[in-house]
């Protein structure tokens, strides 16, 4: 179900809790909301829909064809190649803000089947994931 976007910065800076299999409907709601905003958004975390769980969804362009991916409890376990960039966010008013990102990241996460995986990401997809994990950690750009 498509959910309303959260814009309250006090809520958004709260850290998210570990997601469990009981949160799979929240993950689906997040994906539905991201797809509904696909014209101007490539990633979301659940706090953006008012739920403080460690779940992100994003447009993954690392494969042969872009696909939407959902990660539960994502953690960056390695990173390299720091650079400065600018990012916008649907939850925040105003234009893009400067931030630091890494060109390559290794992420450990759980799938919707609650299986643990570790995967490397680079470039634009890595940047999106970093932004959404920041949301889970209560960090706003």
N, C-alpha and C positions, 0 to 999 in steps of 0.2 A: 504494500500500500504506500502510495506517495505521501510523505509527511511534510509538514510545514518546516521551513528553515529557522534555526535558532540564530538570533542576532545579539543576545545578551552577553557582553564580554565577561561579566562576572561568572556566568555559567560556563562559558567556553574555556576559561582558564583553570577549571577544575580538572584534576587528573581522572582518567577513566579506569574502571575496574576490569579485572580479568573476565573475558567472555567465556561462557560455557555453552553446552549444547542446548540449554534452555533459552539461549539468546538467538537461535537461528532465525526466528521470525523477525527480530530486529535487523539482522543481516540482510534479509530479503527486503525489508522496508527501506533500508539504506540503498541497496542496489536499485530498487524501483525509483527512489527519489533522485539518485544520480542520473539514471537514464532519462527521467523527466526533464532534467536540467542539462542534458547533453550538449545543447547549443552553446552554453557558456560555462561549462564545468567539466573537468576531467577526473576529479577525485573528490571523495568525501569521507569523513569519519562520523561515527554515530553521534558524537556530541553536537554535530551540526544539525541533527534532527531531534535534539533534546534528550539523548540517552548517553549516559557515561559508561560505555563499555568499550573495550579495546577491539574495535572492528573498523576496518577501512574497506572501501571499494574504489576502484579506479579503472581507467581505460589503459589497458596494458598493450603497449605497442612494441614489446620486445620480441614477439613471435612473428610468424609469417603474415598473419592478419590480426588487426587490432581486436581485442576481446576484453570484456569486462571481467575483472577479477575481484574476489572478495577474500580478505585475510582476517583471520581472528588472531588476536594476541601477537601482532607483528612486533618484532624487535630487530633493530639493526645490530648485527654482531661484528661487522667489519665495514670499513669505509676508507676511501682514498680519493685524492684529486680534488681538494677543496677549491671552490670558485665562488664569486659573488654574482648574484642575479637579482631579479625583481619578480615578485609574485603577487597575484591578487587572490581574493578569497570571497566566496559568496556570503559568508557569515559576517564579514567586516565591511563597514562603510568606508568609502574613499577608494583611491586608486591603488595601484601596485606599490609594494613596499620592498625595500632592499633586504636581502637575507643571504646567508652563506649556505651552500649545499656541497655535496660530494658527487663527483662524476660516476663513481662506482660504489655500490653498496651490496652487502650480503645480508639477506633478511631471513630470519627464522620465524615461522608462522604456522598457524593451523588452518586447514581447509574447512569447508563446510561439513565435511565428513569427520572433522576433528582429528585428522591425520597431521602430524608434524612434518614440515618440509623446510629445507633451507635452499635459497635460490639467489643467484647474483643478478643484479639489475644495473643498467648503465643509462646515461643520457637522460632524456626527457622522462622516461618511466621512473627512473631512480629519483628524479626531482619530485615527481608527484607523490611517490611513496613517502619520501622524507617529510613533505608538507603534511600529509595525513597522519603520520606517526607523531609529528609535533602536536597535532590536535589532540591525540590520545594522551599526550604528556602534559597537556594544558599550556602549550606554547603557541602563542599567536604571532604571526609575522608582523 
